[in-house]
């Protein structure tokens, strides 16, 4: 996602879930980012 200007600032991976802190530019909506992340 770095080509879109999105940066994962922090990542915590567990066996059943993951937490992350991400910076996304104003031109990218949260729903659009999550859709691309989930595939």
JOBELKA-V397619 format. One record per residue. RES is the residue in one letter. SS is DSSP state (H for helix, E for strand, - for the rest). Layout:
RES|SS, RES|SS
This chain:
X|-, X|H, X|H, X|H, X|-, X|-, X|E, X|E, X|E, X|E, X|E, X|E, X|E, X|-, X|-, X|-, X|-, X|E, X|E, X|E, X|E, X|E, X|E, X|-, X|-, X|-, X|-, X|-, X|-, X|H, X|H, X|H, X|H, X|H, X|H, X|H, X|H, X|H, X|-
